[in-house]
Amino acid sequence: MILGGARSGKSAEAERRLTRLADDAAHGSAGGSVDSSVDSSVDGSAGGALYVATGGRREGDADWADRVRRHRERRPASWTTVETTDVAGVLRGATRPVLVDCLTLWLTAMMDEVGAWDDEAWRDGGERELAARFDELEAAWRGVTTPVLAVSNEVGLGIVPESAGVRRFRDEQGRLNQRIAAASDAVVLMVAGIAVAVK
Ligand SMILES: Nc1nc2c(ncn2[C@@H]2O[C@H](COP(=O)(O)OP(=O)(O)OP(=O)(O)O)[C@@H](O)[C@H]2O)c(=O)[nH]1
């Protein structure tokens, strides 16, 4: 798990690590089991890796399109990109090393889907539904047999947000980070482009 603030170098660090894992897997020395005879519909690139982008397309946002373009340009051609928020589904079907970029955008999408920004919708089942999605993600994370990396934001270090919905997002991000960190073999915190070992 790779944690950090905005532009701390999380994605680049994750990509470096994924490149090593994919190379190891291609040469048969990965930590996890990698069955090259299995070809899944979502990650069928032989010897490559799977990059899971959870942020969606954001039609009409030129700045976002530019960020995504720069990411795509720097990714090796052997990697397969999947744009989805069904991270648990991807992990359950994974047969190659995977990078999930990132859990913060995944959480944002889940909060949208369950109506977690709104106090009433939150009380009216949103909280329960979000907890179920966390359970599903954690189970898939713990059950995956290929090497997996996830990027997530350390969002709680600033001021207390004014609105209840954003405070909820901050708190849920903290909870999600704790759960995935507890379920991970290794955790690093990116500080100004430098990876600090946390676990
Ligand atoms: N939809 C989509 N999103 C992508 C793709 N490639 C990268 N992204 C997203 O771009 C986001 C990263 O944007 P950046 O602005 O570089 O990241 P940052 O978190 O501010 O900075 P760093 O800590 O340096 O990684 C990731 O969360 C990805 O989800 C892609 O092919 N499609």
The ligand as a Tripos MOL2 file, in Angstrom:
@<TRIPOS>MOLECULE
LIG
   32    34     1     0     0
SMALL
NO_CHARGES

@<TRIPOS>ATOM
      1 N1         -9.6230    7.2820  -16.1120 N.pl3     1 LIG1
      2 C1         -8.3060    7.1500  -16.0660 C.ar      1 LIG1
      3 N2         -7.6470    7.6760  -15.0210 N.ar      1 LIG1
      4 C2         -6.3010    7.5170  -14.9670 C.ar      1 LIG1
      5 C3         -5.5960    6.8380  -15.9860 C.ar      1 LIG1
      6 N3         -4.2800    6.8660  -15.6770 N.ar      1 LIG1
      7 C4         -4.1880    7.5230  -14.4920 C.ar      1 LIG1
      8 N4         -5.3970    7.9250  -14.0740 N.ar      1 LIG1
      9 C5         -5.7390    8.6150  -12.8180 C.3       1 LIG1
     10 O1         -4.8860    9.7120  -12.5640 O.3       1 LIG1
     11 C6         -4.7980    9.8580  -11.1330 C.3       1 LIG1
     12 C7         -3.4700   10.4360  -10.7030 C.3       1 LIG1
     13 O2         -3.4330   11.8020  -10.9750 O.3       1 LIG1
     14 P1         -2.1780   12.6870  -10.5300 P.3       1 LIG1
     15 O3         -2.6040   14.0950  -10.5980 O.co2     1 LIG1
     16 O4         -0.9690   12.3070  -11.3100 O.co2     1 LIG1
     17 O5         -1.8980   12.1390   -9.0530 O.3       1 LIG1
     18 P2         -1.6660   12.7320   -7.6080 P.3       1 LIG1
     19 O6         -2.3160   11.7420   -6.6960 O.co2     1 LIG1
     20 O7         -2.0930   14.1650   -7.4420 O.co2     1 LIG1
     21 O8         -0.1150   12.7370   -7.4400 O.3       1 LIG1
     22 P3          0.9830   11.6720   -7.0990 P.3       1 LIG1
     23 O9          1.0330   11.5540   -5.6090 O.co2     1 LIG1
     24 O10         2.2450   12.2840   -7.6550 O.co2     1 LIG1
     25 O11         0.6100   10.3750   -7.7720 O.co2     1 LIG1
     26 C8         -4.8940    8.4670  -10.5810 C.3       1 LIG1
     27 O12        -5.6410    8.4580   -9.3750 O.3       1 LIG1
     28 C9         -5.5400    7.6470  -11.6600 C.3       1 LIG1
     29 O13        -6.8030    7.1430  -11.2490 O.3       1 LIG1
     30 C10        -6.3390    6.2850  -17.0940 C.ar      1 LIG1
     31 O14        -5.7890    5.6670  -18.0070 O.2       1 LIG1
     32 N5         -7.6770    6.4840  -17.0680 N.ar      1 LIG1
@<TRIPOS>BOND
     1     1     2 1
     2     2     3 ar
     3     2    32 ar
     4     3     4 ar
     5     4     5 ar
     6     4     8 ar
     7     5     6 ar
     8     5    30 ar
     9     6     7 ar
    10     7     8 ar
    11     8     9 1
    12     9    10 1
    13     9    28 1
    14    10    11 1
    15    11    12 1
    16    11    26 1
    17    12    13 1
    18    13    14 1
    19    14    15 2
    20    14    16 1
    21    14    17 1
    22    17    18 1
    23    18    19 2
    24    18    20 1
    25    18    21 1
    26    21    22 1
    27    22    23 2
    28    22    24 1
    29    22    25 1
    30    26    27 1
    31    26    28 1
    32    28    29 1
    33    30    31 2
    34    30    32 ar
@<TRIPOS>SUBSTRUCTURE
     1 LIG1         1 GROUP 0 **** ****
